[in-house]
């Protein structure tokens, strides 16, 4: 084992290198089986549903604060789980809901969280088909934690994956990055900062349903923990190709950029909860961009970079003509973000 620590740290849950090592060297080592692919967010099950393949995923949510501008832990849990299905090319159908409550949580807060779950489920067209509730003693939890598992159906002829990516392919993002991370951070009122920025937490299903129409679609991912940079490193690590990002093309809101500059955060590592990173064949990049921009949730989409043969690293081509290597995430800049 190459894990250097003797105890779990917050960095082991940030989506970066430490988390990748933890999953590979403990979970995957013990639970290895032909279905388990720790490099994806959803598994295709060996079951023929008649009109497509069954896709299965699960996710847990510990965000603090429980409520934030643009949503709450309930709506986030639905969007987060259905988005993992959507970027796998599936249409979400069913969810399970596991609820861990802490003694002392106000019923009014719980009511709003569950209402958020219901509203988001209706929006995404999914049904909460099963659930479980547990309560822990005061001080042993964060108010409320949620786990949601989801099942969706994918067209049997649709094949997506990093192994399909080729040098020259285009990298797109469906909208500004970092909104969720900064919105949650400001909701904590850390550093005495406040703002009116809203989380981007939303369903990406309208975006993915359009993109899967493209024969040249190679890969999709929602850049949650670890942000855009972590998705880019995932692609580089598994494909052996390099990625050149164009700083002037990556959409970042002025408010997000200002907070990042003030506090030393890098927006490329901040979580998004309603964005899609997609890789498409170069001849279809402009078409893909036009399709995204025709959608309300994709109107700020951009082509942000390109895959290249070498070097096998993530490079940011800056606005002044230089280059900056974006290293893989290690320390967690904003824990408990989703």
N, C-alpha and C positions, 0 to 999 in steps of 0.2 A: 504493500500500500504506500501511496505517495502522500496520503493525508498527513500533514505535519502537526496539526493540532491534536490535543488529547481530549478536547471537549468541543461541543457544538457552539458556534458563535452565530451572531446575526448575519455575518457574511455568507454563511452556508445556506442562506435562503434568498439570496439577492439575484439569482439567475445567472451569475457570472462563473468564473473558473472554480471557486471553492464549492459552489453548489453542484457544478458538473462533476467534480471529483467525488463529492459525497455520494451522489446518485450512482456513479459508475462503480465505485470501489466498495460500497456497502450494499445498497439496495439491489443493483443489477447483479452483483456477484452472488447474492443469495437467492434472488428471485428469477434468475435467467430462465427464459423459455422462448419458444419461437414467436410468440405474440408480442412480447415486451420489447418495445423500441424506445429507449430512454431519450432519444434525440427528437421525438415528435410529441405533440400535445394530445394526440388522439390516435386510437388503435382501430384498424379495420378488422372486424371480427369474422371468423370463418363461418359465416352464416348467410345464406341467400334469402334475402327478404322479398324476393319476387321481382320487385321493381328497382333493386339497387343493393349496394353493400351496406351492412350495418357498421356504424362508426361509434366508438365509445370513448368517453373522456371523463375525468374527474378533477376537481380543483377545490382548494380550501381558501377561506378568506378571513383575515385577521386585522383588517385595516383600522387604523386609529387616526382621527376620530371616526366613530360609527357613522356619523352623518357629515357630509361635506358638500360644498357647492356643486350642484350637478348630479347628486345622487346620494345613496347610502349603501351600507354593506349588503343590503338585500338586493337592490337593483344591480349592484356591481357583481354579485354572485351569479345572477342569471346571465348578464351580459358576458361576463368572463368565461363561463362554461359554454354558452352557445357560440361565442366567438371562436373558441378552440375548435368546435365542430365545423363552423363555417369556413375557416381558413384551411381545413382539411378537405374542403369541397363538398361537405355534407349539408343537408337541410335538417336543422334540429327538430326533434319530435317530442322527446320525453326527458324529464329531469327527476332526480331524487334530491331530497333536501335533508341534510343532517344539521341539527341546531344544538349548539352548546351554549347554554345560558349561565351567567354568573348571578348568584344570589345578590339581590339589591338592584338589579336592572329595573328601570321604570317601565311599567306596562305601556305608557304613552310612547316611549321610544320603540319598544317591541312592536307596537301596532303600526308605527310608521315604517319600520323595517319590513314587516310582512306585507304591508300594502305596496311597498316598493317591489317586492318579489312578484306579487300578483300583477302589477302593472307592466313590469318588464316582461313577464311570461306571456301576457296577452300580446304585447308588441312583437315579440319574437315568434309567436305562434307555437309555443311549447306548452306542455301540460306537466304540472308537478304531480307525478304518479305515485310517489312513495316518500316516506320521511321518517325521521326519528328525532326525539328531543331528550337532552340530558341537562341537568343543572349541577353546577359545581359551587362550592362554598365561596363566600365573599373573599376576594383577594386572590383567588386561584384562576381567574380568567380575565379577559379584557372586556367584560360586559356581555358580548355576544360574539361567538365564532360560528361560521357557517361552512359546510361542505356540500357541494352540489356535484352530482354526476349526471352526465347527459348521454343520450342516444340519438343519433341522427342517421339519415339515409343518404348515401352517395351514389350518383350514377355509376353503373359498373364499368363503363369505358373511360372514366376520368382517372387519370394517373398523375399525381403531383409528387414532387419530392426533390430534395437537393441533388440527388443523383442525375436528374434531368437537366441541370443547369450547365450552360456552356459559356466559354469565353466569348465576349461580345454581347451577351445578354444585357438587358436594361433592368435597372432597379428602380422601383417606384414606391412612393409612400402616399397614402390616401388623404393626408392632411397634416397640419402642424403637429410637431412632436413636443412632448414634455408637459402638456396641459394638465394631465391627471396628477403627475408627481408634484408639480408646483401648487396646484389647487389644494391637494391634501395637506401639503406642508404649510401653506398659509392658513388653512383651517385649524391647524394646531396652534397657531399664533406664536410659533417659535420665533425667537429673535425680535419680538415686538413688531413683526410685520403683519399687515393685513392687506387683502386685495379682493377684487370682485371676479377674479378669473375662475371659470367653471371647469370641472373635470370634463374630459372628452368621452367619459364612459357612455357607451351606446352600443347597439347592435351593429355589427359590420356585415350582416347578411345581405342587405341591398348591394353592397360593394362586391362581395364574393359571388353573388348570383350573376352579376354582370361579367366579372372577370373569367368565370369558368366557361363562358361562351367562346373564348379565344383559343384556337388550336395551339397557339404558341405560349400559353401560360405554363410556366415551369413549376412555380413554388409560391406559396403564400404563408405568412405568419403574422400574428398580432404581436406587436412589440411591447409586451407588458413588463415584467421585472427585468431590469437591465436595459430596457429601451432599444432604440434602433441599433446602437453599437453592438449589443449582445446578439441580435439577430444576424448582423453582418459577420460577426466572429463565428457564429454557428455555421453559416454558409461557407466561410473560408476554411474552417476546420474540417468539414466533411467533404468539400469539393476539391480542395487543393488549389483552388483558384484565388486570385486577389480581387479586392473590391476598391474602386476609386470613387469616393463620394465627392460631390461638388458642393462646397460650402454655400455658394450663392444660390443653389437650387433647393437646399434642404429647408422646408418651411418651419420657422420658429417664430412664435408671436413675440412682439416687442416686450410685452409684460413678462413673459417667461425668460427671455434673454436678459432682461434687466435684473431679475431676481438671481439668476444664475451668476451673472457677473458680480453682483453684490456679495454673494455668499460662497462663491467658488465652486458651484455645481457645473457640471457639463450636461447640456440638454440632450446630448446623444445617448446618455445613460439613463435618462428619466423615463419612468413608466408611462405608457399610453394605455387606454382601455377602450378605445373606439377607432383605432387606426389599423390599416393593413399595409404590410410591406410585401410587395410582389416582385417576382422576377419573370420577365417575359422575353420572348425572342426579339432581337433588335428590330426586325421588320414590322413588328406589331406594337412597338412601344408607343408610337403616336396615337394609334387607335385605342390602345388601353387607356392612355391619358384622357382622350376625348370622352370615352365611356365613363370614366370616373368623374370627370368634371361636369358631366350632365346630371349627376346625382347631387341632391342637397348635402349628403354626408361626404361627398368626394369633390366638392367644388374647389377646394384648395389643394388638390393633388398635384404632385410634381414628379418628373423623372429626375432622380437625385444621383444616379451613378451608373457605373458599368462594371461588368465582370471582365477581368483580364487574366491572361495566362500567369504572369509573374510580376512582382513577387507575391507570394501567398500571405498577404496581410491586408489589413483595412487601412487605407490611406485617405485622408481628407485633403482635397485640393482647395487651398484657401482662396479667399477673394483677392488677395494681393499677389497671387501667382506662386506661392510656395506650397509645400506639402507638410502635413502633420500625420504621423502614425498614431492611430487610435488603438491603444492597448486594450486587452481584455479586462473586464471589470473584476476587481478583487474586493476592496472595501465597499460596504453598502452605504451609499450616500443618504438614502431615505428609507429606513426600515419600516415595516408595517404599513406598506403603501397599497396593498391589495389583499 
